[in-house]
Amino acid sequence: MNPNASFDAKHVFKKLVWLLTGPIFYVLFRLSFLWPAFTESVYSRGIYPLLAQPLSTLTGLLPFSLGELLLYAALLGAAVFVALMVASAIRAGRLWWKTLLNRLIILFSIVSIIYAVFVGIWGFNYARQPLGVSLGLDASPAAVDELYSTCEALIDNANSLRAQVPEDENGVFSPDLTKSEIMCRIPAEYSSAAEVTGRSFLGGSFGRVKPVLYSEGMSWSYLCGVYFPFTAEANVNVNAPDLLFASSCAHEEAHQRGFAREDEANFLAYYVLSYSDNASMRYSGTMLAVIHAMNALYSADADKYFELRKKYSDGIDRDLQDNGAYWRRYESDVSQTAQQVNNSYLKANMQSDGVKSYGRMTDLLIALWRSGGIRPNQ
């Protein structure tokens, strides 16, 4: 028996093991959707907090986003790896294909491992039970009249809050907290909501929201924030307008707590901020809910939408115009491409409606209204 052949076989086997980590975790990921209650209790409320909280606490000591720097380093590393791979293949001469194949196996092994880690430390949360079940809400299909009443209650709350919050010299909402103060405050808002509601799964020890250094790039990508699971950091675009900044922070912190679905993270941003003792925070969360619910009403019954649209206060109109003007400056092919990438990411994680899944937040808002959780003039 040729000892070199035996060695080569072992070497190839080791490479295949690394290549298989991704597919194995993908199969486990798909299977986890079959037992959402089990995934909820064992992973989302058991394993995940044990992984994420210490990591988030550790990275939270840094004033900057470690995840953002790692992303830039990964992009640079990938470019260098490809360049070296091509150079090695050229130097190999007639055996270029063997050198290239070896480098490709290494590259795909790295990608496979990264995917496996992603699923293991966060991805399984996509398969947890619906948030409505955890909150004890009836999120069954609703009639247009229920949607109308939900929107009306939210608008009443928004108008009441708008009269309480400060504004700048242009009459546009200007919170009494700086963006840095808002980012630091969000974990406490979750802890407070967990205590008030008795929903302990909303609490936990997590780091604060981090500012993205290249927030301008996020604006061009039409992104308000992003959660980086490998460092358990919630990151936000600090260039975004004030109107929805606090709700964007709360949205990313919802992801940090293991709520992976976009629609549920949006709902939690509203739900948690509605218990804040700060009017500016409550206003930001309520306006996020108003925008989503009213968009759903417009699709269901445009006449009813325009009927309620007249109830917006002048201050709300100014805030929406300011927010819209900011994002219109960044309309481009880049923003459209970024949305398509985000759409593909959501579908890859079993969010079959893609970007449209954001609209399903309205079901939870209606469910909360049914339970008496959204009251006019709250």
URHU-V733011 format. One record per run of one state. SS is the DSSP state (hx for helix, st for strand, lp for the rest). FROM is the first residue (numbers start at 1). TO is the last residue. If there is no record, write none. Layout:
ss={SS SS}
from={FROM FROM}
to={TO TO}
//
This chain:
ss={lp hx lp hx lp hx lp hx lp hx lp hx lp hx lp st lp st lp hx lp hx lp st lp hx lp st lp st lp hx lp hx lp hx lp hx lp hx lp hx lp hx lp}
from={1 3 33 36 60 66 92 93 122 123 128 131 136 144 163 167 168 173 174 179 198 200 203 210 212 215 221 225 229 233 237 245 257 262 274 279 301 302 310 314 329 333 349 354 371}
to={2 32 35 59 65 91 92 121 122 127 130 135 143 162 166 167 172 173 178 197 199 202 209 211 214 220 224 228 232 236 244 256 261 273 278 300 301 309 313 328 332 348 353 370 378}
//
